[in-house]
Amino acid sequence: MISFLTYDEDKGELAAIRKQVKDLAGKLSEEDWDIRDFLKLPEFQEYIKKEPLADVMCYDVTQKQGLEYLEQIRSRYRESLLMVVADAAVSPMRYLRPAIAPSSLLLRPADEKQIREVLAETLQSFLERFESEDMAECFMIETREGKQYIPYSQIYYMEAREKKIF
């Protein structure tokens, strides 16, 4: 299962992103998708605490505390693709840096066509990486949340205990 998370405080934009992701996910991949969207940052933060997986994220950086929290998320989810939603009021110097490392950018005001183009490019990039030959160099674990890929180079040892792998 591929997880797609969106945090955007613009209700109309959030609905447009969700609609486009659902449409593109069905056209681009036969994988199951878990698509979640959040209108408020505290709801997003609570979900991130509980759920360990995030393959692709779309994140609104226009809120004051949003950027600082995004840095924390990126340190935990380095492999996730990140689509940043911004406008001219936020300097690109704040979000175009290694601590955040966005994969793509959606600049406001955005219409449905622009949202679709940016999402299509982002999802296609993720799926190419997801289905690439590099996955042969990974250990795959199937969990309730879906498939997780761990590069062999990052595995030091494994321990199986009570039907769980550590």
OpenMM code with the backbone's topology and positions (N, CA, C; nanometers):
from openmm import Vec3, app, unit

residues = "MET ILE SER PHE LEU THR TYR ASP GLU ASP LYS GLY GLU LEU ALA ALA ILE ARG LYS GLN VAL LYS ASP LEU ALA GLY LYS LEU SER GLU GLU ASP TRP ASP ILE ARG ASP PHE LEU LYS LEU PRO GLU PHE GLN GLU TYR ILE LYS LYS GLU PRO LEU ALA ASP VAL MET CYS TYR ASP VAL THR GLN LYS GLN GLY LEU GLU TYR LEU GLU GLN ILE ARG SER ARG TYR ARG GLU SER LEU LEU MET VAL VAL ALA ASP ALA ALA VAL SER PRO MET ARG TYR LEU ARG PRO ALA ILE ALA PRO SER SER LEU LEU LEU ARG PRO ALA ASP GLU LYS GLN ILE ARG GLU VAL LEU ALA GLU THR LEU GLN SER PHE LEU GLU ARG PHE GLU SER GLU ASP MET ALA GLU CYS PHE MET ILE GLU THR ARG GLU GLY LYS GLN TYR ILE PRO TYR SER GLN ILE TYR TYR MET GLU ALA ARG GLU LYS LYS ILE PHE".split()
positions = [
    Vec3(0.0840, -0.1180, 0.0000),
    Vec3(0.0000, 0.0000, 0.0000),
    Vec3(0.0882, 0.1238, 0.0000),
    Vec3(0.0507, 0.2188, -0.0810),
    Vec3(0.1230, 0.3449, -0.0903),
    Vec3(0.0442, 0.4493, -0.0129),
    Vec3(0.1110, 0.5200, 0.0769),
    Vec3(0.0418, 0.6214, 0.1564),
    Vec3(0.0726, 0.7610, 0.1023),
    Vec3(-0.0321, 0.8402, 0.0884),
    Vec3(-0.0218, 0.9776, 0.0411),
    Vec3(-0.0889, 1.0665, 0.1444),
    Vec3(-0.0118, 1.1578, 0.2039),
    Vec3(-0.0637, 1.2480, 0.3065),
    Vec3(-0.0619, 1.3913, 0.2555),
    Vec3(-0.1696, 1.4650, 0.2832),
    Vec3(-0.1766, 1.6053, 0.2448),
    Vec3(-0.2159, 1.6892, 0.3648),
    Vec3(-0.1383, 1.7940, 0.3893),
    Vec3(-0.1761, 1.8967, 0.4869),
    Vec3(-0.1859, 2.0268, 0.4092),
    Vec3(-0.3056, 2.0844, 0.4074),
    Vec3(-0.3285, 2.2098, 0.3369),
    Vec3(-0.4455, 2.2801, 0.4049),
    Vec3(-0.4261, 2.4044, 0.4479),
    Vec3(-0.5303, 2.4761, 0.5189),
    Vec3(-0.6283, 2.5475, 0.4265),
    Vec3(-0.6106, 2.5334, 0.2958),
    Vec3(-0.7062, 2.5867, 0.1983),
    Vec3(-0.8006, 2.4728, 0.1605),
    Vec3(-0.9251, 2.4827, 0.2053),
    Vec3(-1.0228, 2.3746, 0.1882),
    Vec3(-1.0445, 2.3378, 0.0405),
    Vec3(-1.0569, 2.4368, -0.0456),
    Vec3(-1.0777, 2.4113, -0.1883),
    Vec3(-0.9585, 2.3434, -0.2522),
    Vec3(-0.8402, 2.3909, -0.2173),
    Vec3(-0.7171, 2.3326, -0.2708),
    Vec3(-0.7002, 2.1886, -0.2216),
    Vec3(-0.7317, 2.1652, -0.0955),
    Vec3(-0.7231, 2.0316, -0.0370),
    Vec3(-0.8146, 1.9344, -0.1120),
    Vec3(-0.9370, 1.9773, -0.1403),
    Vec3(-1.0315, 1.8928, -0.2145),
    Vec3(-0.9815, 1.8659, -0.3562),
    Vec3(-0.9245, 1.9669, -0.4209),
    Vec3(-0.8723, 1.9500, -0.5571),
    Vec3(-0.7539, 1.8530, -0.5581),
    Vec3(-0.6663, 1.8628, -0.4600),
    Vec3(-0.5514, 1.7721, -0.4518),
    Vec3(-0.5999, 1.6298, -0.4311),
    Vec3(-0.6920, 1.6110, -0.3375),
    Vec3(-0.7455, 1.4770, -0.3110),
    Vec3(-0.8080, 1.4164, -0.4369),
    Vec3(-0.8881, 1.4949, -0.5072),
    Vec3(-0.9536, 1.4471, -0.6300),
    Vec3(-0.8497, 1.4046, -0.7334),
    Vec3(-0.7479, 1.4863, -0.7536),
    Vec3(-0.6457, 1.4561, -0.8539),
    Vec3(-0.5607, 1.3346, -0.8138),
    Vec3(-0.5283, 1.3235, -0.6856),
    Vec3(-0.4486, 1.2090, -0.6398),
    Vec3(-0.5262, 1.0797, -0.6618),
    Vec3(-0.6540, 1.0785, -0.6268),
    Vec3(-0.7360, 0.9584, -0.6473),
    Vec3(-0.7396, 0.9193, -0.7939),
    Vec3(-0.7594, 1.0180, -0.8795),
    Vec3(-0.7668, 0.9914, -1.0225),
    Vec3(-0.6330, 0.9396, -1.0766),
    Vec3(-0.5249, 1.0075, -1.0414),
    Vec3(-0.3926, 0.9690, -1.0913),
    Vec3(-0.3468, 0.8349, -1.0344),
    Vec3(-0.3750, 0.8100, -0.9077),
    Vec3(-0.3340, 0.6834, -0.8454),
    Vec3(-0.3967, 0.5655, -0.9182),
    Vec3(-0.5228, 0.5787, -0.9540),
    Vec3(-0.5911, 0.4720, -1.0258),
    Vec3(-0.5372, 0.4509, -1.1664),
    Vec3(-0.4918, 0.5587, -1.2298),
    Vec3(-0.4411, 0.5492, -1.3664),
    Vec3(-0.2949, 0.5056, -1.3734),
    Vec3(-0.2158, 0.5452, -1.2749),
    Vec3(-0.0719, 0.5216, -1.2808),
    Vec3(-0.0262, 0.3905, -1.2175),
    Vec3(-0.1068, 0.3345, -1.1282),
    Vec3(-0.0592, 0.2197, -1.0523),
    Vec3(-0.1741, 0.1264, -1.0145),
    Vec3(-0.1414, 0.0004, -1.0000),
    Vec3(-0.2402, -0.0969, -0.9537),
    Vec3(-0.2251, -0.1237, -0.8041),
    Vec3(-0.1337, -0.0556, -0.7403),
    Vec3(-0.1146, -0.0681, -0.5958),
    Vec3(-0.2336, -0.0080, -0.5223),
    Vec3(-0.2566, -0.0534, -0.4008),
    Vec3(-0.3567, 0.0095, -0.3149),
    Vec3(-0.2974, 0.1383, -0.2597),
    Vec3(-0.3799, 0.2410, -0.2472),
    Vec3(-0.3362, 0.3704, -0.1973),
    Vec3(-0.4138, 0.4064, -0.0715),
    Vec3(-0.3448, 0.4589, 0.0258),
    Vec3(-0.4061, 0.5135, 0.1461),
    Vec3(-0.3888, 0.6648, 0.1365),
    Vec3(-0.4975, 0.7343, 0.1029),
    Vec3(-0.4922, 0.8784, 0.0794),
    Vec3(-0.5591, 0.9485, 0.1970),
    Vec3(-0.4813, 1.0291, 0.2677),
    Vec3(-0.5322, 1.1026, 0.3842),
    Vec3(-0.5075, 1.2513, 0.3637),
    Vec3(-0.6039, 1.3327, 0.4045),
    Vec3(-0.5813, 1.4764, 0.3970),
    Vec3(-0.6225, 1.5432, 0.5275),
    Vec3(-0.5535, 1.6529, 0.5571),
    Vec3(-0.5712, 1.7230, 0.6842),
    Vec3(-0.5807, 1.8727, 0.6597),
    Vec3(-0.6812, 1.9332, 0.7196),
    Vec3(-0.7048, 2.0762, 0.7058),
    Vec3(-0.6333, 2.1562, 0.8143),
    Vec3(-0.6069, 2.0927, 0.9279),
    Vec3(-0.5419, 2.1587, 1.0424),
    Vec3(-0.4116, 2.0874, 1.0772),
    Vec3(-0.3100, 2.1650, 1.1097),
    Vec3(-0.1790, 2.1096, 1.1434),
    Vec3(-0.1830, 2.0143, 1.2636),
    Vec3(-0.2555, 2.0456, 1.3721),
    Vec3(-0.2585, 1.9513, 1.4848),
    Vec3(-0.3131, 1.8128, 1.4474),
    Vec3(-0.4109, 1.8088, 1.3564),
    Vec3(-0.4643, 1.6798, 1.3107),
    Vec3(-0.3571, 1.6022, 1.2350),
    Vec3(-0.2834, 1.6728, 1.1496),
    Vec3(-0.1747, 1.6108, 1.0740),
    Vec3(-0.0663, 1.5585, 1.1687),
    Vec3(-0.0305, 1.6397, 1.2671),
    Vec3(0.0724, 1.6011, 1.3642),
    Vec3(0.0300, 1.4776, 1.4427),
    Vec3(-0.0952, 1.4724, 1.4829),
    Vec3(-0.1454, 1.3573, 1.5582),
    Vec3(-0.1403, 1.2311, 1.4737),
    Vec3(-0.1771, 1.2418, 1.3472),
    Vec3(-0.1736, 1.1258, 1.2581),
    Vec3(-0.0305, 1.0761, 1.2383),
    Vec3(0.0613, 1.1686, 1.2155),
    Vec3(0.2023, 1.1324, 1.1947),
    Vec3(0.2587, 1.0595, 1.3172),
    Vec3(0.2175, 1.0984, 1.4363),
    Vec3(0.2648, 1.0308, 1.5577),
    Vec3(0.2230, 0.8843, 1.5609),
    Vec3(0.1010, 0.8564, 1.5134),
    Vec3(0.0454, 0.7212, 1.5215),
    Vec3(0.0857, 0.6322, 1.4050),
    Vec3(0.0964, 0.6889, 1.2872),
    Vec3(0.1215, 0.6097, 1.1667),
    Vec3(0.2670, 0.6216, 1.1228),
    Vec3(0.3334, 0.5077, 1.1079),
    Vec3(0.4762, 0.5110, 1.0746),
    Vec3(0.5077, 0.5309, 0.9266),
    Vec3(0.4094, 0.5128, 0.8380),
    Vec3(0.4380, 0.5163, 0.6954),
    Vec3(0.3905, 0.6450, 0.6288),
    Vec3(0.4727, 0.6982, 0.5423),
    Vec3(0.4363, 0.8120, 0.4575),
    Vec3(0.5257, 0.8057, 0.3344),
    Vec3(0.4696, 0.7632, 0.2227),
    Vec3(0.5481, 0.7503, 0.1001),
    Vec3(0.5580, 0.8829, 0.0255),
    Vec3(0.4449, 0.9524, 0.0147),
    Vec3(0.4404, 1.0808, -0.0548),
    Vec3(0.3624, 1.1774, 0.0334),
    Vec3(0.4157, 1.2993, 0.0480),
    Vec3(0.3483, 1.4013, 0.1279),
    Vec3(0.3330, 1.5291, 0.0475),
    Vec3(0.2198, 1.5936, 0.0677),
    Vec3(0.1938, 1.7250, 0.0113),
    Vec3(0.1733, 1.8154, 0.1314),
    Vec3(0.2524, 1.9227, 0.1429),
    Vec3(0.2564, 1.9999, 0.2667),
    Vec3(0.2511, 2.1491, 0.2395),
    Vec3(0.1603, 2.2181, 0.3067),
    Vec3(0.1414, 2.3631, 0.2963),
    Vec3(0.2415, 2.4331, 0.3891),
    Vec3(0.3341, 2.5092, 0.3319),
    Vec3(0.4369, 2.5755, 0.4133),
    Vec3(0.4038, 2.7219, 0.4433),
    Vec3(0.2831, 2.7649, 0.4114),
    Vec3(0.2495, 2.9060, 0.4296),
    Vec3(0.2129, 2.9419, 0.5732),
    Vec3(0.1901, 2.8450, 0.6582),
    Vec3(0.1557, 2.8711, 0.7983),
    Vec3(0.2825, 2.8937, 0.8796),
    Vec3(0.2760, 2.9761, 0.9844),
    Vec3(0.3945, 3.0118, 1.0629),
    Vec3(0.4683, 2.8913, 1.1184),
    Vec3(0.4018, 2.8076, 1.1930),
    Vec3(0.4700, 2.6958, 1.2572),
    Vec3(0.4900, 2.5773, 1.1627),
    Vec3(0.4362, 2.5876, 1.0417),
    Vec3(0.4433, 2.4779, 0.9465),
    Vec3(0.5840, 2.4385, 0.9049),
    Vec3(0.6701, 2.5364, 0.8785),
    Vec3(0.8056, 2.5060, 0.8317),
    Vec3(0.8913, 2.4371, 0.9376),
    Vec3(0.8796, 2.4821, 1.0603),
    Vec3(0.9597, 2.4210, 1.1666),
    Vec3(0.9197, 2.2743, 1.1860),
    Vec3(0.7897, 2.2498, 1.1806),
    Vec3(0.7434, 2.1112, 1.1956),
    Vec3(0.7843, 2.0269, 1.0754),
    Vec3(0.7834, 2.0868, 0.9563),
    Vec3(0.8225, 2.0141, 0.8362),
    Vec3(0.9671, 1.9658, 0.8452),
    Vec3(1.0544, 2.0449, 0.9039),
    Vec3(1.1937, 2.0018, 0.9230),
    Vec3(1.2007, 1.8759, 1.0091),
    Vec3(1.1208, 1.8702, 1.1137),
    Vec3(1.1175, 1.7512, 1.1990),
    Vec3(1.0673, 1.6303, 1.1204),
    Vec3(0.9651, 1.6517, 1.0404),
    Vec3(0.9097, 1.5420, 0.9598),
    Vec3(1.0155, 1.4900, 0.8624),
    Vec3(1.0859, 1.5820, 0.7957),
    Vec3(1.1854, 1.5396, 0.6964),
    Vec3(1.2990, 1.4608, 0.7590),
    Vec3(1.3346, 1.4914, 0.8817),
    Vec3(1.4420, 1.4140, 0.9452),
    Vec3(1.3966, 1.2704, 0.9703),
    Vec3(1.2678, 1.2510, 0.9870),
    Vec3(1.2127, 1.1172, 1.0111),
    Vec3(1.1752, 1.0450, 0.8821),
    Vec3(1.1355, 1.1195, 0.7805),
    Vec3(1.0885, 1.0624, 0.6536),
    Vec3(1.1763, 1.1096, 0.5380),
    Vec3(1.3045, 1.0784, 0.5418),
    Vec3(1.3989, 1.1232, 0.4385),
    Vec3(1.3677, 1.0629, 0.3018),
    Vec3(1.3140, 0.9414, 0.2986),
    Vec3(1.2895, 0.8731, 0.1722),
    Vec3(1.1566, 0.9117, 0.1080),
    Vec3(1.0695, 0.9781, 0.1809),
    Vec3(0.9394, 1.0176, 0.1262),
    Vec3(0.9564, 1.1296, 0.0247),
    Vec3(0.8725, 1.1268, -0.0778),
    Vec3(0.8704, 1.2400, -0.1706),
    Vec3(0.7845, 1.3489, -0.1090),
    Vec3(0.8283, 1.4714, -0.1226),
    Vec3(0.7588, 1.5844, -0.0618),
    Vec3(0.7228, 1.6873, -0.1676),
    Vec3(0.5944, 1.7166, -0.1770),
    Vec3(0.5462, 1.8229, -0.2635),
    Vec3(0.5094, 1.9407, -0.1733),
    Vec3(0.5773, 2.0515, -0.1893),
    Vec3(0.5546, 2.1704, -0.1080),
    Vec3(0.4518, 2.2596, -0.1768),
    Vec3(0.3564, 2.3098, -0.0982),
    Vec3(0.2577, 2.4070, -0.1460),
    Vec3(0.2955, 2.5413, -0.0847),
    Vec3(0.3197, 2.6418, -0.1694),
    Vec3(0.3647, 2.7725, -0.1202),
    Vec3(0.3033, 2.8828, -0.2054),
    Vec3(0.3226, 3.0061, -0.1605),
    Vec3(0.2814, 3.1226, -0.2384),
    Vec3(0.3938, 3.2255, -0.2341),
    Vec3(0.3723, 3.3392, -0.2974),
    Vec3(0.4769, 3.4415, -0.3068),
    Vec3(0.5111, 3.5042, -0.1716),
    Vec3(0.4243, 3.4908, -0.0729),
    Vec3(0.4499, 3.5491, 0.0594),
    Vec3(0.5603, 3.4751, 0.1352),
    Vec3(0.5859, 3.3505, 0.0970),
    Vec3(0.6889, 3.2704, 0.1629),
    Vec3(0.8126, 3.2671, 0.0739),
    Vec3(0.9229, 3.3118, 0.1258),
    Vec3(1.0468, 3.3121, 0.0489),
    Vec3(1.0917, 3.1688, 0.0183),
    Vec3(1.1311, 3.1419, -0.1055),
    Vec3(1.1806, 3.0080, -0.1400),
    Vec3(1.3029, 2.9661, -0.0569),
    Vec3(1.3740, 3.0636, -0.0033),
    Vec3(1.4914, 3.0329, 0.0802),
    Vec3(1.4509, 2.9582, 0.2070),
    Vec3(1.3264, 2.9692, 0.2460),
    Vec3(1.2792, 2.9033, 0.3681),
    Vec3(1.2515, 2.7556, 0.3462),
    Vec3(1.2092, 2.7145, 0.2252),
    Vec3(1.1729, 2.5744, 0.2033),
    Vec3(1.2582, 2.5023, 0.0992),
    Vec3(1.3376, 2.5744, 0.0210),
    Vec3(1.4265, 2.5101, -0.0759),
    Vec3(1.5657, 2.4954, -0.0161),
    Vec3(1.5764, 2.4049, 0.0788),
    Vec3(1.7046, 2.3815, 0.1459),
    Vec3(1.7140, 2.2347, 0.1847),
    Vec3(1.8345, 2.1875, 0.2112),
    Vec3(1.8553, 2.0442, 0.2384),
    Vec3(1.7757, 1.9886, 0.3561),
    Vec3(1.7483, 2.0677, 0.4584),
    Vec3(1.6740, 2.0173, 0.5742),
    Vec3(1.5299, 1.9824, 0.5381),
    Vec3(1.4794, 2.0408, 0.4304),
    Vec3(1.3430, 2.0119, 0.3870),
    Vec3(1.3430, 1.9291, 0.2585),
    Vec3(1.4289, 1.9594, 0.1655),
    Vec3(1.4484, 1.8830, 0.0419),
    Vec3(1.3187, 1.8453, -0.0287),
    Vec3(1.2438, 1.9454, -0.0780),
    Vec3(1.1209, 1.9116, -0.1497),
    Vec3(1.1493, 1.8456, -0.2839),
    Vec3(1.0595, 1.7593, -0.3257),
    Vec3(1.0713, 1.6925, -0.4551),
    Vec3(1.0023, 1.7729, -0.5636),
    Vec3(0.8975, 1.8472, -0.5248),
    Vec3(0.8259, 1.9306, -0.6210),
    Vec3(0.7596, 2.0472, -0.5487),
    Vec3(0.7113, 2.1412, -0.6276),
    Vec3(0.6547, 2.2643, -0.5730),
    Vec3(0.5251, 2.2981, -0.6445),
    Vec3(0.4218, 2.3272, -0.5660),
    Vec3(0.2957, 2.3773, -0.6187),
    Vec3(0.2838, 2.5214, -0.5718),
    Vec3(0.2854, 2.6145, -0.6666),
    Vec3(0.2831, 2.7566, -0.6341),
    Vec3(0.1415, 2.8116, -0.6485),
    Vec3(0.0983, 2.8815, -0.5452),
    Vec3(-0.0354, 2.9417, -0.5450),
    Vec3(-0.0338, 3.0742, -0.6193),
    Vec3(-0.1414, 3.1160, -0.6769),
    Vec3(-0.2680, 3.0451, -0.6900),
    Vec3(-0.2559, 2.9353, -0.7956),
    Vec3(-0.3109, 2.8208, -0.7648),
    Vec3(-0.3015, 2.7055, -0.8547),
    Vec3(-0.4406, 2.6629, -0.8988),
    Vec3(-0.4541, 2.6371, -1.0274),
    Vec3(-0.5818, 2.5859, -1.0770),
    Vec3(-0.5732, 2.4330, -1.0872),
    Vec3(-0.6833, 2.3705, -1.1241),
    Vec3(-0.6891, 2.2228, -1.1303),
    Vec3(-0.5840, 2.1655, -1.2261),
    Vec3(-0.5636, 2.2347, -1.3388),
    Vec3(-0.4667, 2.1856, -1.4380),
    Vec3(-0.3253, 2.1853, -1.3794),
    Vec3(-0.2886, 2.2925, -1.3133),
    Vec3(-0.1549, 2.3015, -1.2535),
    Vec3(-0.1390, 2.1974, -1.1424),
    Vec3(-0.2412, 2.1805, -1.0594),
    Vec3(-0.2364, 2.0807, -0.9523),
    Vec3(-0.2162, 1.9424, -1.0124),
    Vec3(-0.2897, 1.9117, -1.1176),
    Vec3(-0.2784, 1.7806, -1.1828),
    Vec3(-0.1384, 1.7588, -1.2404),
    Vec3(-0.0830, 1.8605, -1.3057),
    Vec3(0.0499, 1.8469, -1.3662),
    Vec3(0.1574, 1.8197, -1.2608),
    Vec3(0.1552, 1.8985, -1.1528),
    Vec3(0.2562, 1.8816, -1.0482),
    Vec3(0.2398, 1.7465, -0.9792),
    Vec3(0.1172, 1.7082, -0.9502),
    Vec3(0.0926, 1.5781, -0.8865),
    Vec3(0.1318, 1.4624, -0.9780),
    Vec3(0.0988, 1.4731, -1.1056),
    Vec3(0.1332, 1.3667, -1.1996),
    Vec3(0.2845, 1.3465, -1.2052),
    Vec3(0.3574, 1.4553, -1.2107),
    Vec3(0.5038, 1.4472, -1.2135),
    Vec3(0.5586, 1.3857, -1.0836),
    Vec3(0.5041, 1.4282, -0.9707),
    Vec3(0.5489, 1.3780, -0.8408),
    Vec3(0.5178, 1.2293, -0.8254),
    Vec3(0.3947, 1.1905, -0.8565),
    Vec3(0.3557, 1.0498, -0.8421),
    Vec3(0.4300, 0.9602, -0.9400),
    Vec3(0.4506, 1.0091, -1.0608),
    Vec3(0.5258, 0.9300, -1.1594),
    Vec3(0.6692, 0.9077, -1.1103),
    Vec3(0.7293, 1.0096, -1.0556),
    Vec3(0.8643, 0.9986, -1.0005),
    Vec3(0.8685, 0.8959, -0.8874),
    Vec3(0.7697, 0.9020, -0.7995),
    Vec3(0.7650, 0.8050, -0.6899),
    Vec3(0.7481, 0.6635, -0.7429),
    Vec3(0.6570, 0.6439, -0.8359),
    Vec3(0.6301, 0.5094, -0.8870),
    Vec3(0.7496, 0.4526, -0.9623),
    Vec3(0.8229, 0.5372, -1.0333),
    Vec3(0.9441, 0.4903, -1.1012),
    Vec3(1.0452, 0.4405, -0.9993),
    Vec3(1.0599, 0.5121, -0.8906),
    Vec3(1.1522, 0.4697, -0.7853),
    Vec3(1.0999, 0.3452, -0.7155),
    Vec3(0.9689, 0.3412, -0.6925),
    Vec3(0.9035, 0.2299, -0.6233),
    Vec3(0.9163, 0.1001, -0.7024),
    Vec3(0.9076, 0.1109, -0.8353),
    Vec3(0.9097, -0.0081, -0.9204),
    Vec3(1.0454, -0.0309, -0.9873),
    Vec3(1.1469, 0.0449, -0.9487),
    Vec3(1.2772, 0.0360, -1.0146),
    Vec3(1.3513, -0.0917, -0.9781),
    Vec3(1.4569, -0.1123, -1.0497),
    Vec3(1.5411, -0.2290, -1.0234),
    Vec3(1.6094, -0.2184, -0.8881),
    Vec3(1.6221, -0.0976, -0.8354),
    Vec3(1.6838, -0.0804, -0.7040),
    Vec3(1.6065, -0.1528, -0.5955),
    Vec3(1.4801, -0.1801, -0.6197),
    Vec3(1.4001, -0.2508, -0.5207),
    Vec3(1.4486, -0.3946, -0.5054),
    Vec3(1.5217, -0.4451, -0.6062),
    Vec3(1.5809, -0.5784, -0.5941),
    Vec3(1.6894, -0.5775, -0.4868),
    Vec3(1.7421, -0.4608, -0.4553),
    Vec3(1.8446, -0.4451, -0.3530),
    Vec3(1.7845, -0.4130, -0.2167),
    Vec3(1.6550, -0.4410, -0.2024),
    Vec3(1.5843, -0.4093, -0.0783),
    Vec3(1.5157, -0.5334, -0.0214),
    Vec3(1.5008, -0.5314, 0.1080),
    Vec3(1.4246, -0.6339, 0.1782),
    Vec3(1.2822, -0.5819, 0.1903),
    Vec3(1.1839, -0.6622, 0.1452),
    Vec3(1.0460, -0.6185, 0.1496),
    Vec3(0.9737, -0.6865, 0.2652),
    Vec3(0.9023, -0.6065, 0.3427),
    Vec3(0.8221, -0.6566, 0.4537),
    Vec3(0.6783, -0.6165, 0.4264),
    Vec3(0.5863, -0.7128, 0.4338),
    Vec3(0.4447, -0.6808, 0.4198),
    Vec3(0.3847, -0.6683, 0.5585),
    Vec3(0.3237, -0.5529, 0.5839),
    Vec3(0.2601, -0.5268, 0.7123),
    Vec3(0.1131, -0.4925, 0.6875),
    Vec3(0.0407, -0.4678, 0.7949),
    Vec3(-0.0989, -0.4252, 0.7786),
    Vec3(-0.1074, -0.2955, 0.7012),
    Vec3(-0.0080, -0.2119, 0.7135),
    Vec3(-0.0081, -0.0831, 0.6449),
    Vec3(0.0314, -0.0946, 0.4978),
    Vec3(0.0891, -0.2057, 0.4588),
    Vec3(0.1327, -0.2249, 0.3208),
    Vec3(0.2768, -0.2724, 0.3153),
    Vec3(0.3358, -0.2601, 0.1975),
    Vec3(0.4733, -0.3041, 0.1775),
    Vec3(0.5700, -0.1965, 0.2234),
    Vec3(0.6761, -0.2418, 0.2893),
    Vec3(0.7853, -0.1518, 0.3264),
    Vec3(0.9125, -0.2089, 0.2657),
    Vec3(0.9924, -0.1216, 0.2072),
    Vec3(1.1183, -0.1627, 0.1478),
    Vec3(1.2330, -0.1051, 0.2294),
    Vec3(1.3265, -0.1911, 0.2674),
    Vec3(1.4420, -0.1477, 0.3453),
    Vec3(1.5669, -0.1875, 0.2663),
    Vec3(1.6489, -0.0904, 0.2259),
    Vec3(1.7711, -0.1238, 0.1516),
    Vec3(1.8612, -0.2157, 0.2346),
    Vec3(1.9154, -0.3179, 0.1700),
    Vec3(2.0042, -0.4111, 0.2407),
    Vec3(2.1211, -0.3379, 0.3066),
    Vec3(2.1659, -0.2301, 0.2458),
    Vec3(2.2791, -0.1561, 0.3012),
    Vec3(2.2461, -0.0924, 0.4372),
    Vec3(2.1174, -0.0779, 0.4702),
    Vec3(2.0786, -0.0182, 0.5977),
    Vec3(2.0443, -0.1229, 0.7042),
    Vec3(2.0559, -0.2498, 0.6691),
    Vec3(2.0219, -0.3555, 0.7647),
    Vec3(2.1501, -0.4062, 0.8306),
    Vec3(2.1540, -0.3991, 0.9622),
    Vec3(2.2675, -0.4498, 1.0375),
    Vec3(2.2363, -0.5883, 1.0930),
    Vec3(2.1179, -0.6064, 1.1430),
    Vec3(2.0711, -0.7376, 1.1876),
    Vec3(1.9201, -0.7340, 1.1964),
    Vec3(1.8585, -0.8515, 1.2031),
    Vec3(1.7138, -0.8621, 1.2200),
    Vec3(1.6864, -0.9552, 1.3362),
    Vec3(1.5778, -0.9279, 1.4032),
    Vec3(1.5367, -1.0116, 1.5141),
    Vec3(1.3880, -1.0392, 1.4982),
    Vec3(1.3475, -1.1653, 1.5064),
    Vec3(1.2060, -1.2017, 1.5000),
    Vec3(1.1641, -1.2462, 1.6397),
    Vec3(1.0592, -1.1823, 1.6888),
    Vec3(1.0102, -1.2145, 1.8215),
    Vec3(0.8589, -1.1950, 1.8236),
    Vec3(0.7866, -1.2987, 1.8654),
    Vec3(0.6418, -1.2929, 1.8789),
    Vec3(0.5731, -1.2370, 1.7538),
    Vec3(0.6030, -1.2943, 1.6412),
    Vec3(0.5445, -1.2569, 1.5123),
    Vec3(0.5754, -1.1148, 1.4691),
    Vec3(0.6814, -1.0578, 1.5221),
    Vec3(0.7244, -0.9233, 1.4831),
    Vec3(0.8706, -0.9269, 1.4415),
    Vec3(0.9049, -0.8424, 1.3473),
    Vec3(1.0440, -0.8297, 1.3026),
    Vec3(1.0973, -0.6970, 1.3520),
    Vec3(1.2137, -0.7018, 1.4148),
    Vec3(1.2796, -0.5818, 1.4634),
    Vec3(1.4110, -0.5653, 1.3896),
] * unit.nanometer
topology = app.Topology()
chain = topology.addChain("A")
for resn in residues:
    res = topology.addResidue(resn, chain)
    for name in ("N", "CA", "C"):
        topology.addAtom(name, app.Element.getBySymbol(name[0]), res)
